[in-house]
Amino acid sequence: MIDTHVHVEFQRKPNAESSATGHTYGLGLQMLASAGATTVIDLGGSMETLRMAIEARGSGINVGGLGYLKPGETVPEGRINYAQIEKVVNTAMDAGSIGVKLWGGYYPFTPEETSNFIRAANEMTAYVAFHLGTTETGSRLDGLREIPSLLGANGRVHIAHINAYCRGSILPVEEEIIESLQILTDLRSQIVSEVHLARPNFTLGKCDPDGNVLADVCQNCLSLKGYATTADGLRSALMDGYASTVEATSAGLILVSGKRGVELFNEGNTDVQMSFPVNNSTSAFQLTVAKNSQDEFIIDAVGSDAGILPRNVNIEQCMQLVKFGGLDPLELVMKLSLNPAKMIGLENKGRLSEGKDGDLTIIDPIHGRAVYGVVAGRLVMIDGRVVGNGGKILTTQRGVAAVEETGIPYQVIDLTKAMMYAGR
């Protein structure tokens, strides 16, 4: 299984700790291997935290990373010009990342800046992914409506978790699905995309000094059920069981609500991961199986948006679709392996044939879950128990020097062969 949208670590500065989760370096890699993943893309992290994760608790899987774009950390604060944007993307590539990730739902840029980030990445043939939203639109259907103007005639981008923009925030869910699929169809030659199938989402609870929730995504989740978009609103949602935060256990991270959830929220001074049961099952199903008039999937892949977040359910949920008749077994392989490999330009992965990489995920068809994971011919997982260690970093030729310094094995990939540049 190849997952083009995971989070190996919580987004934070290297060496930063969270009072709610403690030391978690490498835990995401363990959780991914346990779920059957063999190759993943860390969609918006840093090469330093990726290195620390592999060294701490590597699980033997292949990992590529996109540098996250956050003002004050990886991007200058205030308005930024094209030369500054080019420098940011260059820095990420030279560090070993295969590209960059725009976090529009959390750290939105102006439409012009957003378009320029995509343009700069495209000019460097860097991978670029986008959690939708700018200073003019949100992480909703309006963010998707903005995409044509951001891309223009030539822009190329990976749009993350399409289902996250179909929660009924602007139109009824069914109408949002129809409009989203039409936008994606109209832009088919310029975008690649994925959808995730978990009911819970994940967002950030951080509030400003006045107690107002900062993240657009978190605000949307609270507003959907009539809660105030404040720290007290989050506490009420936690007590009611509508919101959850995360707590580290010996088995991984778990969702916690109620009194304990409020305690963790307060201990973290609001700067904690939050989860809400807002992902609509109707949109997840329809978006996953939707095809165009040529009988091609409109949305390329299923991506978990998980990893360290406890919702690594790609295989389980896709197997439910197989049992229901929404996907046939070969279409499951397309969604979880072949198309994700093409998205990244991994020509030696995604299929079983002579001369290809020996990466396998074996699924129990009765119970609908992964029971073996094999990477380069070596077992990394047996019945959910991780037996692999270390890992391999996916990088570009530009990142070789930086990755070599880590001492971690690596593989150079050619992004001219990635789907957003090479086509389907």
C-alpha distance (Angstrom), angle and dihedral (degrees) to the residues before:
residue distance angle dihedral
M1 . . .
I2 3.78 . .
D3 3.80 115.2 .
T4 3.80 115.3 -164.7
H5 3.81 94.6 -171.9
V6 3.80 119.6 50.9
H7 3.78 138.4 128.0
V8 3.79 112.7 -135.1
E9 3.80 92.2 -174.5
F10 3.76 138.2 9.2
Q11 3.77 110.3 -88.8
R12 3.79 104.5 -96.5
K13 3.75 142.4 121.0
P14 3.83 114.5 -79.2
N15 3.82 112.0 -83.4
A16 3.80 92.0 16.1
E17 3.78 115.2 137.2
S18 3.79 131.1 -155.5
S19 3.78 120.8 -140.0
A20 3.79 88.6 -145.8
T21 3.79 98.0 52.1
G22 3.79 107.1 20.3
H23 3.80 118.6 -161.3
T24 3.79 108.0 -4.9
Y25 3.80 104.0 157.8
G26 3.79 108.3 145.2
L27 3.79 95.5 6.4
G28 3.80 91.0 109.2
L29 3.81 91.1 54.5
Q30 3.79 89.6 51.8
M31 3.81 92.3 49.6
L32 3.81 91.9 48.5
A33 3.79 94.4 51.0
S34 3.80 90.3 45.8
A35 3.82 89.0 56.4
G36 3.81 92.8 51.6
A37 3.81 103.1 -96.7
T38 3.81 117.9 148.8
T39 3.82 101.0 172.4
V40 3.80 126.6 22.7
I41 3.79 140.9 173.8
D42 3.80 116.0 -136.8
L43 3.79 97.9 -139.7
G44 3.77 103.6 -150.1
G45 3.79 114.6 -4.9
S46 3.78 135.7 108.8
M47 3.77 132.7 -93.6
E48 3.80 90.0 -125.6
T49 3.81 93.9 58.4
L50 3.81 89.7 42.4
R51 3.80 90.0 54.5
M52 3.80 91.1 48.3
A53 3.81 90.9 49.1
I54 3.81 94.0 52.1
E55 3.79 92.0 45.9
A56 3.81 93.5 47.2
R57 3.81 102.0 43.4
G58 3.77 111.4 -11.7
S59 3.80 113.3 174.4
G60 3.80 100.0 -159.0
I61 3.80 97.3 -100.3
N62 3.82 129.5 128.0
V63 3.81 116.7 -104.5
G64 3.78 133.8 -172.2
G65 3.78 123.3 -178.6
L66 3.80 141.4 -149.2
G67 3.78 117.5 -151.2
Y68 3.79 113.3 -118.2
L69 3.80 119.4 -124.4
K70 3.80 112.4 -137.4
P71 3.80 124.8 155.4
G72 3.77 111.8 -119.8
E73 3.80 93.0 22.9
T74 3.79 112.6 46.7
V75 3.81 98.5 -1.0
P76 3.83 128.8 47.2
E77 3.79 114.1 -103.8
G78 3.79 120.0 -109.4
R79 3.78 127.4 23.6
I80 3.79 113.2 -17.3
N81 3.79 130.8 -157.5
Y82 3.78 130.0 -139.7
A83 3.81 94.6 -96.1
Q84 3.81 90.3 55.3
I85 3.79 90.5 48.1
E86 3.80 91.3 51.7
K87 3.80 89.5 51.4
V88 3.81 91.8 52.2
V89 3.81 93.0 51.5
N90 3.81 91.6 44.4
T91 3.80 90.6 51.8
A92 3.81 91.7 52.6
M93 3.80 92.7 48.7
D94 3.80 93.6 46.9
A95 3.82 89.4 51.4
G96 3.81 90.3 59.0
S97 3.79 102.1 -95.3
I98 3.79 117.1 134.7
G99 3.80 91.0 -138.0
V100 3.79 144.2 -46.6
K101 3.80 139.5 -71.6
L102 3.81 125.4 -140.3
W103 3.83 111.4 -146.2
G104 3.79 97.9 -159.3
G105 3.79 93.6 164.0
Y106 3.81 91.3 58.9
Y107 3.79 111.2 17.9
P108 3.81 105.1 23.9
F109 3.78 122.6 -172.3
T110 3.78 126.0 -158.0
P111 3.80 115.2 -84.1
E112 3.81 89.2 -106.5
E113 3.81 92.8 51.2
T114 3.80 91.6 45.2
S115 3.79 91.5 51.1
N116 3.80 89.8 47.7
F117 3.81 92.6 52.2
I118 3.80 89.4 53.7
R119 3.80 91.4 45.4
A120 3.82 93.2 48.9
A121 3.80 92.4 48.8
N122 3.80 91.0 47.7
E123 3.80 92.3 50.5
M124 3.82 89.0 54.2
T125 3.83 92.2 43.1
A126 3.78 87.1 -120.6
Y127 3.79 121.7 153.4
V128 3.81 111.8 -105.5
A129 3.79 126.6 -170.9
F130 3.79 128.1 -174.8
H131 3.79 132.2 -153.4
L132 3.78 93.4 -162.3
G133 3.77 125.7 -110.0
T134 3.80 139.0 86.9
T135 3.79 133.5 -171.7
E136 3.82 86.0 -82.4
T137 3.82 100.3 45.6
G138 3.78 139.0 31.3
S139 3.77 138.0 -127.2
R140 3.79 88.1 -83.5
L141 3.78 140.5 82.5
D142 3.80 90.0 -61.1
G143 3.80 88.0 61.8
L144 3.80 89.7 55.3
R145 3.80 91.3 47.3
E146 3.80 87.9 56.9
I147 3.82 94.6 56.8
P148 3.85 98.0 88.0
S149 3.80 91.8 57.0
L150 3.81 92.1 45.5
L151 3.80 93.9 51.0
G152 3.77 99.8 39.1
A153 3.79 114.4 -173.5
N154 3.79 98.5 -40.5
G155 3.81 110.9 27.8
R156 3.81 120.1 122.0
V157 3.80 125.5 -160.9
H158 3.81 145.9 156.5
I159 3.81 109.1 -123.4
A160 3.79 110.4 -150.4
H161 3.82 126.6 -135.9
I162 3.81 101.8 -13.4
N163 3.81 91.3 -166.6
A164 3.82 90.2 65.0
Y165 3.80 88.1 70.9
C166 3.81 93.4 52.4
R167 3.81 103.8 67.6
G168 3.79 98.0 115.9
S169 3.80 95.7 -99.5
I170 3.82 94.8 133.6
L171 3.83 107.2 12.0
P172 3.80 133.2 9.5
V173 3.81 108.7 -69.9
E174 3.80 93.9 -109.8
E175 3.81 91.9 54.4
E176 3.80 91.8 46.7
I177 3.81 89.6 53.3
I178 3.81 92.7 51.5
E179 3.80 93.7 47.3
S180 3.81 93.0 45.1
L181 3.79 92.6 52.0
Q182 3.80 90.7 49.4
I183 3.82 92.1 51.5
L184 3.80 90.7 49.2
T185 3.80 91.2 47.9
D186 3.80 92.1 50.5
L187 3.83 90.6 50.8
R188 3.79 96.7 39.8
S189 3.81 95.7 126.8
Q190 3.81 92.1 51.6
I191 3.79 105.5 44.1
V192 3.77 144.9 51.4
S193 3.78 120.3 -163.2
E194 3.77 148.3 178.6
V195 3.78 140.0 -161.8
H196 3.78 130.7 -150.2
L197 3.78 126.0 -140.7
A198 3.80 105.6 -152.6
R199 3.80 120.5 113.6
P200 3.84 96.0 -140.9
N201 3.78 120.7 68.1
F202 3.79 126.9 -157.4
T203 3.76 127.7 -133.7
L204 3.80 141.3 148.8
G205 3.80 124.0 -86.2
K206 3.79 97.7 -163.0
C207 3.80 114.3 139.4
D208 3.79 132.0 -163.7
P209 3.85 121.9 -113.1
D210 3.81 89.4 -86.2
G211 3.80 91.7 55.7
N212 3.80 97.9 -105.9
V213 3.81 118.4 142.7
L214 3.80 110.3 -112.3
A215 3.81 104.7 -161.9
D216 3.79 118.0 83.4
V217 3.82 90.3 -146.6
C218 3.79 93.1 54.6
Q219 3.80 91.0 46.5
N220 3.81 90.2 52.8
C221 3.80 92.0 51.3
L222 3.79 92.9 51.0
S223 3.80 93.3 45.3
L224 3.81 92.4 51.5
K225 3.82 89.1 68.1
G226 3.79 98.8 32.2
Y227 3.80 99.4 -102.7
A228 3.79 120.8 145.3
T229 3.80 112.9 -102.3
T230 3.80 91.2 -122.3
A231 3.79 139.5 96.7
D232 3.80 89.2 -95.3
G233 3.79 89.6 50.6
L234 3.80 88.8 54.6
R235 3.80 91.1 48.7
S236 3.80 90.0 52.0
A237 3.81 91.4 48.3
L238 3.81 89.9 49.8
M239 3.80 92.4 50.3
D240 3.81 91.0 48.0
G241 3.81 91.9 50.9
Y242 3.80 93.6 -118.1
A243 3.80 92.5 109.5
S244 3.79 128.0 43.1
T245 3.76 136.2 -173.5
V246 3.80 128.5 -160.5
E247 3.78 133.9 -100.2
A248 3.79 128.4 -171.3
T249 3.81 118.0 -120.8
S250 3.79 132.7 171.1
A251 3.82 88.3 -95.0
G252 3.79 95.7 49.1
L253 3.77 135.5 -88.7
I254 3.79 120.9 -25.1
L255 3.79 134.0 -170.4
V256 3.81 115.9 -106.4
S257 3.80 129.8 -172.6
G258 3.80 135.7 161.4
K259 3.80 121.7 49.6
R260 3.81 93.8 -21.7
G261 3.79 90.2 51.1
V262 3.80 90.9 53.8
E263 3.81 90.1 48.4
L264 3.81 91.1 54.1
F265 3.80 90.8 45.3
N266 3.80 91.1 53.1
E267 3.81 93.7 43.1
G268 3.79 89.2 54.3
N269 3.82 91.1 48.6
T270 3.86 87.5 -121.7
D271 3.84 91.6 -59.5
V272 3.81 95.0 116.0
Q273 3.78 139.0 112.8
M274 3.80 113.3 -90.3
S275 3.79 130.4 -163.6
F276 3.79 132.4 -162.7
P277 3.84 129.7 -176.7
V278 3.79 92.5 -120.6
N279 3.79 105.5 122.2
N280 3.77 106.3 109.9
S281 3.80 115.1 -131.5
T282 3.81 91.6 -151.0
S283 3.80 92.6 56.4
A284 3.81 92.6 43.3
F285 3.81 91.3 53.0
Q286 3.80 97.8 42.3
L287 3.80 94.8 43.8
T288 3.80 92.5 48.3
V289 3.80 96.2 51.9
A290 3.83 100.3 33.2
K291 3.81 115.3 123.7
N292 3.79 134.2 -172.8
S293 3.79 128.5 -126.5
Q294 3.83 89.7 -82.2
D295 3.83 90.1 58.0
E296 3.82 91.0 -110.2
F297 3.78 123.1 136.9
I298 3.80 109.6 -102.2
I299 3.82 91.6 -151.6
D300 3.77 110.8 49.0
A301 3.78 105.8 -148.4
V302 3.77 150.8 1.4
G303 3.80 112.0 -112.9
S304 3.78 123.0 -178.6
D305 3.82 101.8 -143.5
A306 3.79 79.8 -149.7
G307 3.79 133.1 95.6
I308 3.78 102.5 126.5
L309 3.80 88.1 15.8
P310 3.82 109.2 86.0
R311 3.79 100.8 -116.3
N312 3.82 105.6 86.5
V313 3.80 93.1 149.4
N314 3.82 105.3 131.0
I315 3.79 94.7 120.8
E316 3.80 97.1 39.7
Q317 3.79 93.5 49.9
C318 3.81 95.2 42.8
M319 3.80 89.9 49.9
Q320 3.79 88.0 54.5
L321 3.80 87.8 54.8
V322 3.81 89.4 50.9
K323 3.80 91.2 51.4
F324 3.80 90.3 47.0
G325 3.81 92.2 48.9
G326 3.79 97.7 -113.8
L327 3.81 92.0 116.9
D328 3.77 131.7 20.4
P329 3.83 117.9 -137.7
L330 3.81 94.3 -98.7
E331 3.80 90.5 50.0
L332 3.79 88.2 53.2
V333 3.81 87.6 55.9
M334 3.80 89.6 50.5
K335 3.80 92.3 51.8
L336 3.81 96.7 43.7
S337 3.79 103.6 32.3
L338 3.81 122.5 3.5
N339 3.80 100.1 45.6
P340 3.83 94.5 41.1
A341 3.82 88.8 52.3
K342 3.80 90.0 51.3
M343 3.80 91.3 47.7
I344 3.80 90.2 61.7
G345 3.80 96.3 34.2
L346 3.81 94.6 -112.9
E347 3.79 98.4 157.0
N348 3.82 94.1 175.5
K349 3.79 94.4 53.5
G350 3.77 137.4 61.0
R351 3.81 99.3 54.7
L352 3.79 142.7 54.8
S353 3.79 112.8 -114.4
E354 3.77 140.2 118.9
G355 3.78 114.1 -70.0
K356 3.81 95.8 18.6
D357 3.79 124.3 118.9
G358 3.79 114.8 -79.6
D359 3.81 96.3 -119.4
L360 3.80 115.4 139.0
T361 3.77 139.2 168.8
I362 3.79 113.4 -164.3
I363 3.80 115.8 -157.1
D364 3.79 127.8 -157.5
P365 3.83 100.6 -130.8
I366 3.80 93.3 -158.1
H367 3.79 98.4 52.1
G368 3.80 94.3 28.1
R369 3.79 98.7 -132.2
A370 3.79 139.6 108.8
V371 3.79 114.8 -92.0
Y372 3.81 102.1 172.1
G373 3.78 133.5 30.9
V374 3.80 121.1 -167.7
V375 3.81 125.9 -175.4
A376 3.81 120.0 -174.4
G377 3.79 89.1 -15.4
R378 3.82 94.2 -53.1
L379 3.79 124.9 112.9
V380 3.79 112.1 -116.8
M381 3.82 99.2 166.3
I382 3.80 135.6 29.0
D383 3.81 118.1 -173.6
G384 3.78 92.8 -28.1
R385 3.81 94.5 -45.2
V386 3.79 113.2 117.8
V387 3.80 112.9 -132.3
G388 3.80 98.7 163.0
N389 3.77 126.7 92.6
G390 3.77 138.9 -169.7
G391 3.76 116.5 16.6
K392 3.78 146.4 -146.3
I393 3.79 125.8 -100.8
L394 3.80 119.9 -138.4
T395 3.79 110.1 -144.0
T396 3.79 141.4 151.4
Q397 3.79 128.1 -109.3
R398 3.80 88.3 -95.8
G399 3.79 91.7 59.3
V400 3.80 98.4 47.4
A401 3.80 96.6 96.8
A402 3.81 93.0 51.7
V403 3.80 94.7 44.7
E404 3.80 92.7 46.7
E405 3.80 88.3 59.7
T406 3.81 90.0 61.9
G407 3.79 93.0 59.0
I408 3.81 89.6 -134.1
P409 3.84 116.8 132.3
Y410 3.79 113.6 -105.1
Q411 3.78 143.2 -172.1
V412 3.80 123.7 -146.6
I413 3.79 114.3 -135.2
D414 3.80 128.4 -163.9
L415 3.79 109.7 -132.3
T416 3.80 92.6 -167.4
K417 3.81 82.5 78.2
A418 3.81 93.6 52.2
M419 3.80 113.5 115.4
M420 3.80 95.2 -115.0
Y421 3.81 89.4 59.8
A422 3.81 104.4 26.5
G423 3.79 97.1 38.7
R424 3.77 128.4 -132.0
